[in-house]
């Protein structure tokens, strides 16, 4: 079975890349799990906040906004940052970086009634943050690949990769797939895929992040509540289908695996959340974890490997995969096609693999 592009990974990185590359040739996308978006993409907090991340990530966020809106993927959410009196300096810095308006505690409590006025000393807020319809985005990308004559195959874990005269041969799911260009969008497994292909790894390291789903605190209607973050991202909470998701926002280095929540870490994060609210946590409905994978400089890695241009990196999304996806996948396709990217040259240099070689 042959194609122009073989994409390894069925999360938002691989599906977005595959959808854009489908405009250049035929794509075969290989996902080892039984469903698309099984790992990090299926466990994302799914917020579009344009000012969240390092400068190259923010550039991708901003460049993705029009596509998110045109696709109908966004719905209003808002963002609130909270801090105690002891964190005033960090609060001022973070509120400015995220372009939040500093508001009074009573105004903050009108928005989120369960805030504890004896613990919350500072609050910042803006409406400019949106929920992302992640499932719809993933399915739209998959439809684009198929509509262009490509294939999206689940249950096809990669077992071997070798070079051929025309490009690559990839063994997966008991079959062999041949392609001119290989796209490594394997998330936490990106360096392992590189090693299979005989390409030098770039230092992609997965980090665990845990999450708990709680009943609506105090029986409140959460539909108008924003996403809430503790200063230094020490925890966050986000409404979800009438429930409240709470995360300790940890970044514990782990090996690539099907992640699960660490009970002690989760308890510590819930305690940080509880300290800022008036409603105690009495019950967890469920918990889980996902992996956020970072390059050494914590910036996405997009584009052909300088030593082997037929091997293309689409890795290191680090929790920014959905909100950067439209611009990241467009940049990757531009670089593969040899077109001038729409992003400025400094941003492109900060995102391409050359910086890590």
C-alpha positions in Angstrom: 0.0 0.0 0.0 1.6 3.3 -1.1 1.0 7.0 -0.5 2.8 10.3 -0.8 2.7 10.9 3.0 2.6 8.4 5.9 1.5 10.1 9.1 2.2 8.3 12.4 -0.2 9.4 15.1 -4.0 9.9 15.2 -4.2 12.8 17.7 -4.8 16.4 16.7 -1.2 16.8 15.6 -1.3 13.9 13.1 -4.8 14.5 11.9 -4.2 18.2 11.4 -1.0 17.6 9.5 -2.7 14.9 7.5 -5.6 17.1 6.5 -3.3 19.9 5.3 -0.9 17.5 3.5 -3.9 16.0 1.7 -3.9 19.1 -0.4 -0.4 18.1 -1.6 -0.9 14.4 -2.2 -2.3 11.1 -0.8 -2.1 10.5 2.9 -2.2 7.3 5.0 -2.5 8.0 8.7 -1.6 5.2 11.1 -2.9 5.2 14.7 -2.0 2.4 17.0 -5.0 2.6 19.3 -8.5 1.6 18.5 -9.8 5.2 18.3 -8.5 8.5 17.2 -7.5 11.0 19.9 -7.1 8.2 22.4 -4.2 9.7 24.4 -3.5 13.4 25.0 -6.0 14.7 22.5 -8.8 12.8 24.1 -7.9 14.1 27.6 -7.4 17.8 26.9 -8.9 20.7 28.8 -9.6 22.1 25.3 -9.4 25.8 25.8 -8.5 28.4 23.2 -6.6 31.2 25.0 -4.5 33.1 22.5 -2.1 34.6 25.0 -1.3 31.3 26.7 2.2 29.9 26.1 5.7 31.0 25.0 6.0 33.6 22.2 6.2 31.1 19.3 3.1 29.3 20.7 1.2 32.5 21.0 2.0 33.3 17.4 0.5 30.0 16.4 -2.5 30.6 18.6 -3.2 34.0 17.1 -2.7 32.6 13.5 -5.2 29.8 14.3 -8.0 32.1 15.5 -9.8 32.7 12.2 -9.8 29.0 11.3 -11.2 28.1 14.7 -14.0 30.6 14.3 -14.7 29.7 10.7 -14.9 26.1 11.6 -17.4 26.8 14.3 -15.2 25.1 16.9 -15.4 27.8 19.6 -17.9 28.5 22.3 -17.6 31.2 25.0 -15.9 30.3 28.2 -13.8 33.1 29.7 -10.7 32.9 31.9 -10.1 33.8 35.6 -6.8 33.9 37.4 -6.8 33.8 41.2 -4.1 34.4 43.8 -3.7 34.9 47.6 -2.0 37.9 49.0 1.4 36.2 49.2 1.4 35.8 45.4 0.9 39.5 44.4 4.0 39.8 42.3 3.4 36.6 40.3 -0.3 37.6 39.9 0.6 41.0 38.4 3.0 39.4 35.9 0.7 36.6 34.8 -2.4 38.9 34.5 -0.4 41.2 32.3 1.0 38.4 30.1 -2.5 37.0 29.5 -4.1 40.4 29.0 -6.5 40.0 31.9 -8.4 42.8 33.6 -7.8 43.0 37.3 -11.2 42.9 39.0 -12.4 43.1 42.6 -13.2 40.1 44.7 -16.9 40.8 44.8 -17.1 41.1 41.1 -15.1 37.8 40.8 -17.7 36.2 43.2 -20.5 37.4 41.0 -19.0 35.4 38.2 -17.9 32.4 40.3 -20.1 32.4 43.5 -18.1 29.8 45.4 -14.9 31.8 45.7 -13.6 32.2 49.3 -13.2 35.9 50.0 -10.9 35.2 52.9 -8.5 33.3 50.7 -8.7 35.0 47.3 -6.9 38.4 47.4 -6.6 39.1 43.7 -8.5 38.1 40.6 -8.0 38.7 36.9 -10.6 38.0 34.2 -11.4 38.3 30.6 -14.0 36.9 28.2 -11.5 36.2 25.5 -11.1 32.4 26.1 -13.2 29.8 24.4 -14.0 26.0 24.7 -12.9 24.0 21.6 -15.1 21.3 20.2 -12.3 18.8 20.0 -14.2 15.8 18.8 -15.7 17.8 15.9 -12.2 19.1 14.9 -10.7 15.6 14.9 -13.5 14.2 12.9 -13.4 17.1 10.4 -9.7 16.5 9.9 -10.2 12.8 9.3 -13.0 13.5 6.8 -10.7 15.9 4.9 -8.0 13.1 4.6 -10.6 10.6 3.4 -12.3 13.0 1.0 -8.9 13.6 -0.7 -8.5 9.8 -1.3 -6.4 9.1 1.8 -6.9 6.6 4.6 -7.2 6.9 8.4 -6.4 3.6 10.0 -6.8 2.8 13.7 -5.4 -0.3 15.4 -2.2 0.0 13.3 0.6 0.3 15.8 4.0 0.8 14.1 6.4 -2.1 14.6 9.2 -1.3 12.1 10.4 1.5 9.8 13.0 1.3 7.0 14.3 3.5 4.3 13.6 2.6 0.6 14.8 4.1 -2.6 11.6 6.1 -2.9 11.2 7.1 0.7 9.9 4.9 3.6 8.4 1.5 4.3 6.4 1.3 7.6 5.1 -1.9 9.1 1.9 -1.5 11.1 -1.1 -3.7 11.9 0.3 -6.6 9.9 0.7 -4.6 6.7 3.4 -2.6 5.0 2.9 1.0 3.9 5.2 2.8 1.6 5.4 6.6 1.3 7.7 9.3 0.0 7.5 11.4 3.2 7.1 10.2 6.8 5.5 12.5 9.3 6.2 11.8 13.0 3.2 13.0 15.0 3.4 10.3 17.6 3.1 12.5 20.7 4.8 11.0 23.7 6.3 8.3 21.5 7.8 10.8 18.9 11.4 10.1 19.9 10.8 6.3 19.8 9.4 6.6 16.3 12.5 8.6 15.3 14.7 5.9 16.6 12.8 3.3 14.7 13.4 5.3 11.5 17.1 5.8 12.2 16.7 9.5 12.9 18.3 11.2 15.9 15.8 11.9 18.7 15.3 15.5 19.7 14.5 15.1 23.4 10.7 14.9 23.4 9.7 14.2 27.0 6.2 13.3 28.2 4.8 14.8 31.4 1.8 13.5 33.3 -1.2 15.7 34.0 -4.1 14.4 36.2 -7.7 15.4 36.2 -10.8 14.8 38.4 -14.5 15.3 37.5 -16.6 16.7 40.4 -20.3 17.2 40.8 -21.3 20.8 40.4 -20.1 22.6 43.6 -23.1 23.4 45.8 -25.4 22.4 43.0 -24.7 25.6 41.1 -25.4 26.1 37.4 -21.9 26.2 35.9 -22.8 27.2 32.4 -21.6 30.8 32.7 -18.5 30.1 34.8 -15.0 30.6 33.2 -12.0 28.4 33.4 -10.3 29.2 36.7 -6.5 29.0 37.2 -4.4 29.4 40.3 -1.3 31.6 40.0 1.7 29.8 38.6 -0.8 27.3 37.2 -0.8 25.5 40.5 -4.3 24.1 39.7 -7.2 24.8 37.4 -10.9 24.1 37.2 -13.2 24.1 34.1 -16.9 23.5 33.7 -17.7 20.5 31.6 -21.3 19.3 30.8 -22.7 20.4 34.1 -19.7 19.1 36.1 -16.4 20.7 37.2 -13.1 19.4 36.0 -10.2 20.1 38.5 -6.6 19.5 37.8 -3.5 19.8 40.0 -1.8 21.0 36.7 1.3 18.8 37.5 4.0 18.1 35.0 5.7 14.9 36.3 8.2 13.4 33.9 7.1 9.9 32.9 7.7 7.3 30.2 5.3 7.1 27.3 2.3 5.0 28.4 -1.5 5.0 28.8 -1.5 7.5 31.6 -3.6 7.3 34.8 -4.1 9.8 37.6 -1.7 9.7 40.6 -4.0 9.7 43.7 -1.6 11.7 45.9 -0.9 14.3 43.3 -4.6 14.6 42.6 -5.4 15.1 46.3 -2.7 17.8 46.7 -4.1 19.6 43.7 -7.7 19.4 45.0 -6.5 20.8 48.3 -5.0 23.8 46.5 -8.4 24.3 44.7 -10.4 23.8 47.9 -8.3 26.5 49.7 -9.7 29.1 47.3 -13.4 28.2 47.4 -16.2 27.9 49.9 -17.5 24.5 48.8 -15.5 21.4 50.0 -14.8 18.5 47.7 -17.0 15.7 48.9 -17.0 13.3 46.0 -15.0 12.5 42.8 -17.0 11.1 40.0 -14.0 9.9 38.0 -10.3 10.7 37.4 -7.8 10.3 34.6 -4.5 11.6 33.3 -3.0 12.5 30.0 0.6 13.2 28.7 1.9 16.6 27.7 5.0 16.2 25.7 7.7 18.9 25.4 10.8 19.5 23.5 13.8 20.8 25.6 12.8 24.4 25.0 9.1 23.7 25.5 8.2 24.9 22.0 6.5 22.9 19.2 8.7 21.1 16.7 7.3 21.4 13.1 9.0 20.6 9.8 11.5 18.4 8.0 14.5 17.1 9.9 17.6 19.0 8.7 19.6 15.8 8.3 16.8 13.9 6.5 14.1 16.1 5.0 11.9 13.2 4.1 11.3 12.7 7.8 9.0 15.4 9.2 8.5 16.3 12.8 5.1 17.3 14.2 5.8 17.0 17.9 6.2 18.7 21.2 2.6 20.2 21.4 2.9 20.3 25.2 -0.8 20.9 25.8 -1.2 23.5 23.1 -2.1 21.0 20.3 -5.7 22.0 19.7 -5.4 25.7 19.9 -2.4 25.9 17.7 -3.5 23.1 15.3 -4.8 25.2 12.3 -1.6 27.3 12.0 0.8 24.5 13.0 -0.5 22.2 10.4 -0.5 24.9 7.8 3.1 25.8 8.6 4.1 22.1 8.4 2.5 21.8 5.0 4.2 25.0 3.8 7.6 23.7 4.8 7.1 20.3 3.2 5.9 22.0 0.0 8.7 24.5 0.0 6.3 27.4 0.2 7.0 30.6 2.1 5.2 30.4 5.4 2.7 33.0 6.5 4.3 33.3 9.9 7.3 35.6 10.4 10.8 34.2 9.9 11.8 34.5 13.5 8.8 32.5 14.6 9.4 29.8 12.0 13.0 29.5 13.1 11.8 29.0 16.7 9.5 26.2 15.6 11.5 24.2 13.1 13.8 21.2 14.1 17.0 23.0 13.1 17.1 24.8 16.4 17.5 21.5 18.2 20.3 20.1 16.1 
